Amino acid sequence: MRRRLQTTKATRALNLVKEFIQLESFGGILLLFTTILALFAANINEISEIYHNFWKSPFGVVFGEFTATLTMQEWVNDVLMAIFFLSIGLEIKKEMLIGNLASVKKAAFPIIAAFGGMIIPICIYFSLNIGTEYVHGFGIPMATDIAFALGVLMLLGKRVPLELKIFLVTLAVVDDLGAIVIIALFYSDGIASNYLLAAGGTVLLLFVLNKYGVRNIFVYLFIGIFLWYFVHHSGIHATIAGVLLAFTIPLRVENMARSPLIKLEHTLNPLSAYFIMPVFAFANAGVTIGGEFAFNDVTLGIMLGLVAGKPIGIFLFTLLSEKFGVAKKPDSLSWAHIVGAGFLGGIGFTMSIFIATLTFGGVMLEEAKLTIMISSLIATIIGALFFKFVLFGSKQ
């Protein structure tokens, strides 16, 4: 009976992963379309001023002394991205409880791969920018855009094994968790202790509700609005509120169909893939091309970190982990698969751009964004050609 229950849980978890892969794959194509649209809008004289002014325009409500006004871009980067981080948090919690991160033995290999894919790019950027005012941009090249990476794999057809997609998804989930920690620790303003205490009390209340069996998701979401407000004013970036809220949402493993976490995840995943991320790309990828751009330590650090640091870190750390018996590569995957996944891991795009918006401003932000897009394109081309001609070509 217990073995049958474990098999059922494993099957359901695998089905959830398959649904996530299909969703993110199409989301990657939609991201590409909105990115191109943003580049056109930012570089066509007749509409570029309208495009930039729209995202800078304020929007909100004023009621007496209460004011809730943000620019349109802040609504996207602080509010919509908090919802996106909520969906990421739900995915991380699910993976830790019933998915590929639930078993230390199964999770060790992609976790080590993710750490390698974060540490080496950070070291490359840090080594080029140490002692400068731009050193705090080290988090930019550590990110992987799972939607774009899976979108590339989808375009390569059915020859891509499901195990490789699951490996890339698990790697990206750990990568996202690393990005969340980095954002919380290094990309926050001065901390306002009163709001931070209020946020902590709100999280405690949410955990108490979970502990005592409250399953109504709207209760959590309503309190989550106050959590976002407190975190936003605490100095920690508001998107962290989405992750904190996600970790308090109940997951009923014994009845997955009625699980509040699974229901909310199924609602938010299409919203994130088909609306939030495309809107984020349209709001932030509108870089003016043709202006002054120079290779400097910042742009070189980002490019080398994504294009070279990611595949080197992912391959090197996994190779060493197997050599020293720390983790074992899945039998269904070859080392060529891991190298190819490493190249695709260099597609930073949305998460890298998001961290760049927290790091820089003005001309440096524009240069960083353009470098991220160029680097992600290079990583995409190298990864796709590697799979098509090196990996798949050798099997023909």
N, C-alpha and C positions, 0 to 999 in steps of 0.2 A: 504493500500500500504506500509506504513512504517512498519507495523507488519510483512508483508510478506518478506520485505527486511531484517528485523532483524532475522527472522526465517532462511532465506537463508544463512545469514552470520554465524549464529550459527551452521547450518548443515555443511557448508564448514569448519569451525574451528574444528568441531568434526571429520570430515573426515581426516583433516590434522593431528590431534592427533593420530588417528588410524594408519595412515601411519607411523608416527614417532615411535609408539610403536612396530610395526612389524619390522621396520628397526633396531631399537636398540636391540630388542630381539635376532635376528640372529647375530647382531654385537657382543653381549655378548658371544655367542658360539665361534665365530671366535677369540675373545680376549683370551678365555680360551686356545684355540689351540696354538696361538702364544706365550702365556705365558709359556706353557709346553715346547714348542720348544726352547724358550730362556733359560729355566732352564737346558735342556739337553745340549745345546750348551755351556753354561758356566761351566758345570761340567764334560764334557767328555774331558779327557786329550788331545786327538788328535786334538780337534778343539777349546778348550777354549781360547788358546792364540790367534788364528786367530780371534775368535769372539770379544774378548776385544780389540785387536789391530785395527780391522776394525772400530769400533765405535770411537776410538781415533784418527784415521787418518784424516789429513786435506783435505779439498776439497773446491774448489772455483776458482775464476778467478783473475788474476793480469794484469792490463792494465796501464802501466806507473807507476805513483805514486798511482793509485787507486787500492786498494786491497779489495776483498770480499771473504775472506777465513774463513771457520768455520770447526770444526771437524764434522764428520758424525753425531755424537750424538747431537751436537749443531744445525745442520740442522734440525734434528727431533724435538728437544725440543724448539727451538726458531722460526723456520720457519714453519714447518708443524703444530706445536701446535698453532701458530698464526692463521692459516687457520681453525683449529679446534675451536678455541675461536671465530672466525668470525661466524661459524655456530651456536655456542652457543648464541652469541649475537643476531643473527637473530631470533633464537627461543625465546629468552627473549623478544625482541621487539614485535614479533608477539603475544606472550601470553599477553603482557601488553596492546596491542591495540585491539585485537579481540578474545583472548583466555581466559583461566581460570583465568588470572590475570587482565582481563579488568573490572570485576565486583568486587568491594570491598567485597560484601557479599559472593560471591562464592569463592573468593581468600583467605579470612581471615583464614579459617581453615587450608589449606595446608601451608600457609605462616607462621602461628604460629607453625605448626608442624616442618617446616624447621628451624625456629629460635631455637626451643627447641633442635633439632637434631644437631645444631651447638654450642649452648651455653654450654650445659652440657658436651660434650666431651672436649671443650676448657677448661672449669673449672677443669675437672679431670686432664688433662695433666698439666695445669698451677699449680695446687696445689701440684703436685709431683715434679715439676721442677723449682719452683720459687726460685730465687736467684742463679741459676746455669747458665752456658754458653749455655745450651741447651733449655732454656725457650722459645726461638723464634720458636721452633718447634710446638707450640700450634695449628697451622693451619692444621697440618697433619691429625688428627682424625676427623676433622669436615666435610670431603668431602663424597659424595655418588656417586658411579659409577652407573649411570642409565642403562648403557648397560648390565652390569652383573646382576643388580637387576631385570630388565625386562626379561632378559634371564632366570632367575630362575622361574619367574612367568609363562613364556611361557611353560617351561618344566612341570609345574604343571597342564597344560591342560585348558579346557574350563570352569572349575568350578570357576576359578578366575574371578570375575565380572569386566567388563570394567571400572566401576567407581573407583575400587581400583587401576587399572593401571593408570587412569587419575590422581588420587590423588598422586600416586608415581611419575609420570612425573612432575606434578606441584611442588611437594615438591623438586624434584631434580633440577628443573629450578631455583627456589629460592635459593637452596643450591649452585648451580653454580654461581649465582649472588653474594652470600656471599663470595665464594672463590675468585672471581674476585676482589672484594673490598679488601679482606685481602691481596691478592698478590700485588695489587697496593700500599697499605699503608705500609705493613710490610716486603715485600720481594723484595725491590728495593735497588740498590746500591746508592752511592752518586749522587745526582741530578746535571746534567749539564744544567744550566738554558738556554743556547743558543739553545740547541737541544729541550728542553722542550717548549720553546716559538715557535720554528719552528713547533713542533708537534701540539701545540694549534692553530697556524695559519692555518695549514693544515686541522684540524678538522672543523674550522670555515668556510673555503672554501667549504668543503664538505656539510655542512649544508646550505650554501648559494645556492649551486647547487640544493640541494633538494628543498629549498624554491622557487626557480625560475623554477621548473618543469623539470629539467634535469632527464631523465629516462634511459639513456643509461648506463647499468651496467658496461661496460668496462671503462667508464670515472672514475667511482668510484674506480674500482679495480686498474687502473693505478695510480691514486693519492694515493691509499692505499699503494702502494709499497714505496712511499716516506714517508708516515706516519709511516710505519714499521721501516724504516731506522732511522727516527728522534727519535722515541720512544726507539728503540734499543740502541741508543747512549745517550739517556737522563738519563739513570740509572734506569728507570722504565722497568719492564720486557717486552720484545717485544710482548708477547702474548696479552697484553692489547690493542695493536694497532688493533688487530682483532675485539675486542669488540667495540672500538670507531668507527671503520669503519662501523660495523654492524648497529649501532644506527643512522647512516646518510643515510642508504639505504632506498629509498622510498617504502612505502607500499600503494598500491592503493586498498583500501577496496572496492570501487565501482566496480572494475573489477579485481578480484583475479587472474584470469587466466593470465592476462598481468602484474601483479604486479612484479616489479623488485626484491623485497625482496623474494617473494614466488618462483620465478624462480631460484634465486640464492640459496635459501635454498634447493630446490629440487635437485640442482646440487651438493651442498656441502654435504648434509646428507649422501648419499651413499659413497662419497669419504671419509668422516670422519669415518663412521662405518666400511667400508670394507677395508680401506687402512691406513688412518692416525693413528687411535687408535691401530690397530694390529701392525703397524710398531713401534709406540711408545712403546707398550708392549714388542716387541721383542728387542728393543734397551735398555730398562731400567729394565726389569724383570730378566735379566741374573745375578742372585745372586749366588755366590759360596756357596754351601751347604757343611757343614762339617768343616768350619773354626771356629774360636773362636766366640761364641755367648753367651751372658749372659743376664739374665733378670736384667735390671737396670731401673732407673726412666723414661728414655726416652721410652724404649720398653714397659714398663708396662703402661705408660701414653697413648701410641698409642693403645695398645691392649684393655685396659679398656675403652678408649674413644670410640673406634669403636664398640666393642662387647656389652658393657653395657651402655655407655653414650648415644649412638644413640637411642636405643629403649626406654630408660628411658626418655630422653629429648622429643622425639616425642610424646610418650604417655602422659607424665605428663603435658606438655604444652597444648596439645589439650584437655585433660580432664578438666584442670583448665579453659581454654577459654570457654568451653561450660557451666561449672558450674557457671561462673560469667557472662554469657550472651554476651561474646565478639565475639564468633563465634559459628556456629552450625555444628555438624557432619552431613554429608549427610545421609538421611534416609536409603539408600540402603546399607550402610556400618555399620557393627557392631564394637564394641570396640575391638573384637578379630582381625578383619581386620587391625585395626590401629596398634595393637601390632605386628602383622606379618609384616606389612610394616616397622615398626620400626626396627625389626631384619634385614630385607633386606637393610635398610638404612645404616647399619653398614658395608656394602660392599664398602669400600673406594677405593681400588685398584688404577686405573689409575690416578685419580685426587690427591689422597693421595701421590702416588709415585712422581707425578709431583711436588707437594709442598715440598716433602722430598728432591728432587734434588736441589731445590732452597734454602734449609735450611742447609743441612749437606754435608759433603764430607768424603772420606776415609772409615774407618771401621764403623763409626757411620751411614753413609748413607747405607752401606750394611746391617747393623743390622736393620735400620728403614725399608728398603724395605722388608726384610724377615719377619719382624713383621707385616707389612701391609698385605702381602700375607697370612700369617697364620691367622691373625685376620679376613680378608675378607673371608677366607675359613670357619672359625668357624661360622661367621655370616651367610654365605650361608647355611651351614648344619642346624644350629638352625632354620633359617627362613623356609627352605624347610620342615623340620620335623614338625615345628609348624603348617604350613598350611596343611600338609598331614594328621597328626594324631590328632591334637587338633581341628583345624577349620573344615576341610573337614570330618574328622573321626566322628565328633559329629553329622554330617548330614546324615550318612549312616544308 
